[in-house]
């Protein structure tokens, strides 16, 4: 399919709705005016216990100088070879094992195009050797199901081809399946019962047949692969509006909606039970697509990254005990700073669930892929710890060869840990970044120059200072500085 991505689709499709989410200054609207914002990590806050990388197979590029990687998108086709897929994730898993990253989520883990079950087994072996949990990304009602792409009975598209009556539909009874191009043009897929084009195929969650298919597929997955766990989603590209779904839901409008908390409350217990029946020690990560800040405003349809509706607490309570609940920070940050909308009311309870905050920092979704974001990450970890989170999830698709990604990953390993319990940026700069960049002053300069991506008119005057210090640096430090110089220079228009 064309290089489509769900975030781009969401952003394009919900542009008018985002204006309602963001205030006049570009900040999310304050949803709890009586609640004071959090300013720092309180004494006695627990350390970060869980660190995860989140990846799409088609955008993960740790084996360098190979063809076919995508730098943006989700649900894209896979353009690299099977050998490169294995080399990409072997390098990534080994780095994680050496740097205290606990788990790697792979969306697109099972594809015919890069070796299917055999390749996944080989990566499970690498993950076990490195003491890293390999988590399969699984869409329960969307995103391909357990077997993301291929001729498998556990692939959601093949299932819906055989049983077209089980497709999700809109309020008019039309299929929700669609494709979308790079310009955001959405084209319905109307094929029934035969293979259609690559795109987004969605199942009705209310149909027992689909629930059974999902449970049976997860059972098969964990019987055939020694995975460390699963990160699952119910879908954020539209929800079924058939009569069964409308009757079941209490908070769903009859018009189009991107996602449903009530579908999560239905599907996550079913899926978790299936996983735990085979692999009781597996990690189960349940995506919410939301921020835990309570939304005290009107009962509006939920959108990706928005505050949690007040009524959604009842659905969250249905999530099985002990699962990881995954939240999204993106729209409660602005240019690496926490916005005033993230208040003390967003504190999560660890009584029955474990909580992970996910961010798209240093990705093309919210900035530039692989850019340095150690300052924004420090802010995120500090606020997450103060809000009761035990885990942080960051994209891990870019190789640590690239200095921005390398430093971000090292910061993830450091922040909230025993050596840096308050996730202090300056402490990280002195202990971790300075030895890699030629000293403490250089580490501070590196971050200062990296921030010029938001002040691009100042880049040309900064480049001589960056290039000029290369000769005096050790080779590895010079390589990192060269990466920064070239990244910045790439944003300077070439003379005609």
Secondary structure as GFF3:
##gff-version 3
##sequence-region A 1 496
A	DSSP	alpha_helix	6	13	.	.	.	ID=ss1
A	DSSP	alpha_helix	15	21	.	.	.	ID=ss2
A	DSSP	beta_strand	50	56	.	.	.	ID=ss3
A	DSSP	three_ten_helix	57	59	.	.	.	ID=ss4
A	DSSP	alpha_helix	82	98	.	.	.	ID=ss5
A	DSSP	beta_strand	103	107	.	.	.	ID=ss6
A	DSSP	three_ten_helix	112	114	.	.	.	ID=ss7
A	DSSP	alpha_helix	116	130	.	.	.	ID=ss8
A	DSSP	beta_strand	133	139	.	.	.	ID=ss9
A	DSSP	alpha_helix	156	162	.	.	.	ID=ss10
A	DSSP	three_ten_helix	164	166	.	.	.	ID=ss11
A	DSSP	beta_strand	178	180	.	.	.	ID=ss12
A	DSSP	beta_strand	186	188	.	.	.	ID=ss13
A	DSSP	alpha_helix	208	224	.	.	.	ID=ss14
A	DSSP	beta_strand	229	233	.	.	.	ID=ss15
A	DSSP	alpha_helix	243	248	.	.	.	ID=ss16
A	DSSP	alpha_helix	261	278	.	.	.	ID=ss17
A	DSSP	beta_strand	283	287	.	.	.	ID=ss18
A	DSSP	beta_strand	291	295	.	.	.	ID=ss19
A	DSSP	beta_strand	307	309	.	.	.	ID=ss20
A	DSSP	alpha_helix	312	316	.	.	.	ID=ss21
A	DSSP	beta_strand	324	328	.	.	.	ID=ss22
A	DSSP	three_ten_helix	330	332	.	.	.	ID=ss23
A	DSSP	beta_strand	333	334	.	.	.	ID=ss24
A	DSSP	beta_strand	337	338	.	.	.	ID=ss25
A	DSSP	three_ten_helix	344	346	.	.	.	ID=ss26
A	DSSP	beta_strand	354	359	.	.	.	ID=ss27
A	DSSP	alpha_helix	374	386	.	.	.	ID=ss28
A	DSSP	beta_strand	391	395	.	.	.	ID=ss29
A	DSSP	alpha_helix	403	414	.	.	.	ID=ss30
A	DSSP	alpha_helix	425	428	.	.	.	ID=ss31
A	DSSP	pi_helix	429	433	.	.	.	ID=ss32
A	DSSP	alpha_helix	434	437	.	.	.	ID=ss33
A	DSSP	alpha_helix	440	450	.	.	.	ID=ss34
A	DSSP	three_ten_helix	451	454	.	.	.	ID=ss35
A	DSSP	three_ten_helix	456	458	.	.	.	ID=ss36
A	DSSP	alpha_helix	459	468	.	.	.	ID=ss37
A	DSSP	three_ten_helix	470	472	.	.	.	ID=ss38
A	DSSP	alpha_helix	475	489	.	.	.	ID=ss39
###
